[in-house]
Amino acid sequence: MSRAVRSYLLGTLLPFWAECAWDGIDGGYISELRLTGAAVPEAMRSTLVQSRCLYSFSHAAVLGGDDWAFTAARRAFDFLCRRLRHESGLWVTAAAPRPGGPRDERLDFYDQAFVLFGLAWWHRASGDASAISLADETWDALEACLADSQAGGWREDSQGRLPRRQNPHMHLLEAAHALLEATGETTWLTRADRIVRLFLERFYDAGSGTVREFLTADLHPDPGAAGRLREPGHSMEWVWLLLHHHRLGGAGAVLAPAATLYTTACRLGVDASGHVIETMMADGEIRDRSHLLWPQMEAVKAALARQEMLGSAPGDAERFLAVIWRDHLSEMTPLWINRLTAEGSPLTDRVPTRLLYHIVLCLAEHLRLTPAHQPSARVAAEAPRP
């Protein structure tokens, strides 16, 4: 393992967030800190943040994060169950932390995917059988409340929001993979196969080598400009998922699409600074050149998956990591620069708690595949500047 990255993850980053993002008075993990470390006040606690914290601290516990990691994960699990469960078996969007306080009762597909993902990792960290029971109940409720039996997939939310998106389906695939690995139950692989089929039929744009983001109610490309909008970071995320689906024995001809997505994202979606850009059009026209942290993390994961499963050279992953350490993260602080202009200037002083999910998963994959003698943070000094 890379000792520098492990020390950052389990010694600098996550212990800080376990303490400072938790509301010790009312409960729940808050959504944002400022670069000063101060919490951004909020009235409600979101299911998305609690479920991503459940994952992040559970994974830390699995990696050997000791009692603090287990306690931090347990807090997220308990808060989810206490304040955010809906009578349908799904999970509401947000709630005031204190019992009897208001709740946003909307049932969002994206949130359900992350609850399932968090439950899988909580089970791995704790052995808590109730996590798997809750996952089974959540899946059944998702099918009953949001599944679209005609067009396929699942609707955006309980209010029929449009356009539909590929994004929550992508994360549901990730959750199905995690639950397969946590339980060994092949039912989860069957469910993952179903999502991959939908990807190949509806979301993958073979003509441009990209992923369709926004779709109509019947899962055709949105007829407006949104139907042509692309996020290279999501292409990278799908590369990682498709290759892991193949590794887990899933059905579907996924290797060729994974290769095309990666090649196209690197060719059209990576700028001269080495960053993955935010958005472009299907024809390659750049729409937003700014640099968010999460697409850089997904590029590392995609490159690592290609390295592990296809025998690709490790250079791509190291280059993407070097850019992250150069411009977004620092081994000296648990905070990060979330978004930069194309020229490298910070665009916000807010640090979203939800980004822990991207950071933890990326660095954990790096730890799994990188020899201990080569801490990746050291290559930051070698990363070219624009």
N, C-alpha and C positions, 0 to 999 in steps of 0.2 A: 504493500500500500504506500501511497505517497504520504509521508508523514506531515508535510506542510499543509496539504489539503485537508487531511483528517483533523489536524490540530485546529485549523480554521473552522471546519464544520462543527466539530463537537466541543471545541474549547472556546471559540470566539463567537461564532454566529448564533447557534441555536440556544445556548444557555442565556444569552442576552435577551433573545426574543421570548423565550419561555417566561422570563421574569417581567420584562417591560411591556410586552403586548397583552399580558393578562391583566384584567381589571380585578384587583384584589378585593374591592369593596362589593361590586355588584355581580361580578362574574362575566365570563366570556372573553374571547380574544378580540381586541379592537382591530379596526381595518387598516389604520395607517399611523405611522410615526413621522415626525419631521426629521430632517437631517441633524437637528440638535439632539434627537433622542426623545423629544417630548411627544406625548400622545396627541393625536388629533381627536377632539371630542366628538362623540356620536351618541345618538339616542338609542339606536338599535344595534344588535349583533347579527351578522349575516351568517347564513348556513354555509355559504361558500368559504368564508374565512375559517369558520370552526372546522369544517371538514378537511380543508387543506392543512390546517394546523394539526389535526388528528393524524393525517398522513405523515407530515414532516417530523413530528416528535416520535411517532411510532417507528418510523424508519431509523431515526437516531437511536432509539432504544435497541433495535435489532443490530445496529452497528456497534453497540457497546457504550451507549451514552449514559449508562448508570441510572441512578434513581431519579435524577432531575428530569430525564427524558421521559421515563415512564409516567411520572407524576404529571408532566405537561400534557402528554397524550391523554391520560385519564381525565384530566380537566376538560379537554375538548369533547371527549366521548360523553361525559356526564352532562355537559351543558347542552349538547345536541339532543340527548334523550329527554332532558328536563324541560327545555324551552322551545324546541324547534320541530318536534314530531307533529304531524297532522293526523287527524282521525282516519284519513284514507290509507295510512301506512306510508305516505310520502313525507316530505319535509318542507316546511314553509320557507319563504325567502329570507325572512329576518324576524327578530323579536326583541322587544325591550328585555334587558337582562333579568329584571325582578319578576317573580311570579305575579300573574294578574295584569301585567303590563300589556300594551298593544303589540299586535303581531301583523306582519304583512303576510296574508294567507295565500298569496299566489304560489302556485306549485311550478317551479321552473325546472325544465329538463336538465339543463346544464348543472344545476345544483345537485340533482339526484345522482348524476354520474360521479360527482366528487364525494358524495356521502358513501356510495358503494366502494369507491377507491380507498377512502379513509378507513372504512370498516374492515376491508381486506388486510390492511397493514396493521390495524389495531389487533386483529386476531393473531397475526404473526408475532407481534410484540408481546402479547399478553396471554395468548391461548384462550381468551374469553369466548366461549361457545355462543354467547348471546350476540356477538358481533355477526356471526354467520347467520343466525336466525333472523336478525334484523336485515341483513343483506337479502336473504330470500324473500322476506316480506316486502322489502322495498322494490325488488324486481317485479314481484307479482302486482304490486300497486301501480308501478310504472306501466305495466302492460294494460292494466284495467283502466287507468286514467288518461294516459297520454299516447298510447300506441295508435298508429294510423293503419288500419287493416287494409285500406284501399291503396294508398300511395306508397306505403311502407315507412319504416322508421318510426320516430316518435315526434309528436308535436312540440313546439317550443315551450308552451306552458299551458296552464289551466284556463287561460283567457283567450287562447287562439291567436297569439301574437304572430305577425308576419313581418318580414320574410322568414322562412325557415332557414336553418343554418346547418352546415356540415359539422361545425365545431362540437356541439354536445354529443353527437354520434361518435366522433373521434374519441372523446373522453370516456364514453360508455364502453368502447372497445378496450381502452386502457384498464378500466375497472374490471371488465370481464376477464382479461388476462391476469390481473392481480388476484382475483378471486379463484381462478383456476390454480394458480401457483400456491395460494394460501390453503386451499381445501383439497386439491387433487380431483375435484368433482368434474367429470367431463361435460356435464350440463353447461358449464360456463364456457367451454370450448365451442359447443354447439351454438351458443348465443353469440360468441365472438365471430364465428363463421358467418352468421346472419348479417352482422354489421359489415364485415368485409365484402360480402356480396353486394350490399347496398352501396358501399364505397365504389366498387368497380362499375356498378350500373348507373349511379346517379352523381357521385361527387367527383370522380376522376375525369378530368378533361384530357383525353389522350392526345387530342390535336395540338394542344399547347404545352402538354407535359406539366400541368398545374392542377390545383384543387379548386373546385367551385366553392365559393363561400356562402352565397345567398341564393335561395331557391324559392319557388312559388309553393302554394299550398299542396300541389300535387308533385312536388320535387322535380320540377323542370327549372332550368336556369332562370333566374329573375330577369325579366325583359329589359330592365333599365341598366344603368351603368353599374349598379351593384352586382348584377349578374356576371360582369366581366372583371370585377375586382378580385385581386389575388393577394394572399399573404404568404410570402416565402417561408416565414417561420412555421406556418402550418404544414407546408410541404415537407419541411424537415421533420416535423412531429410525426407525420404519416410514414415517412421513411423508417423511423425507429419502430413504430407500431407494426408496420407490415413485415419487417424483418423478424421481429420478435414473434409475430403470429406464425410465421414460417418455422421458427425455432421450436415453438410449442406444439407443432404438428397440425396447425390449422389448415383448412381447405382454402383453395383459391390460388390462382396464378398471380402471385404478388411480387415476385422478384423483378420482373421487367418493369412494372409501374414504379416500384421503389427506386430502381436505377434511374429511370427517366425523371422522376420527381427531384432526385438529388442533383442530377446533372443540370437540370433547368434552373433550380433554385440557386445553385452556385454560379451559373453563367449569367443569369439575369437579375438575381436578387442579392448579390454580394457586391458591395461597392469597393472603391479603391482603398478605403481604410481597413478593409477586412470585415466590416460589419454586415450582417444581414439587415436589409432595409425593412421598413414597416409594411408598405403596400405598393403594389404595381397592378397594371392591367394584364389581361390574358395575353396581349400581344407584346408584353415586355415594357410598355411605357411606364416609367416610374411615377407614382402618385405621391408618395410620402417618403422622403429620404431620411427621416429621423431614425434614431437608433434606440429602440427599446431593449431592455436587458433580456426579456424572455426568449426572443427569437435566437439570440446568440447561444443561449443554453440549449435550445432545441437543435441547433446546428451541431453542437458538440455531441449530443446524444446520437444524432443520425450518423455522424462520422464514426463514433465508437461502435455502433451497431454494424456498420459496414466493415469495420476493422475486425470485429469479433466473428461475424458470420460469413463474410465474403473474402476475408483475408486481405482487405485493403490496407495500404500503408498508413501508419499512425499520424502522418504529417498534418492532415486536415484537422483532426481533433485538437492537436496541439496548437495549431495556428488560431483556431476559433477561441480556445481557452486563453491564449496569450492576449487577444483583444479584450476579453472579459476582464482579466486581471489588470490590464493597462488602463481601461477606461471606465469600468463599472464597479468592480470589487477591489477591496484592499484587505490584505491579511491582518492589518492593524485595527480594523474597525468592523463591527457587526452590521453597519449600515451600508447602503450602496446608492449609486446614481442610477435611477431607474430609466431615465430617458434623456437622450442627448440630441442636439441638432446635428445635422450632417457635418458641421464644422467642429463638433466636439464640445459645445457649451451645454451645461445642464439646463433642462427645460422645466424642472420641478424640484421643489425642496421636500416633496413628500415621498415616503418609502412605504409601499404597500405590503402589508403582512402576507397577502395571498401569494406574493412572489417567492416565499419560502419553498413552496411546492416545486417550482422550476429549479431553484438553486440546489435544493437537497437532492432531487432526483438526478440532476446532471452530475453533481460532484460525487454522489454515491456510485453512479455508473463509472465515472472516471476512477474512483478508488478500486472498484472491482476489477478493472482491466489494466491499471497502470502499475508497474513495478515500484517497490518502495524506494528504490534509489533515485527515482526521477520525479521529484515534486514539480508538478506542472506550473505552479506559480512562478518558478524561477525563469521560465521562458518569456515572461511578460516583458522583461528588459530587451528581448530580441524582437518584439513585435514591431513591425514598421508603422510609423505614424504617417497620416495622410499629408 
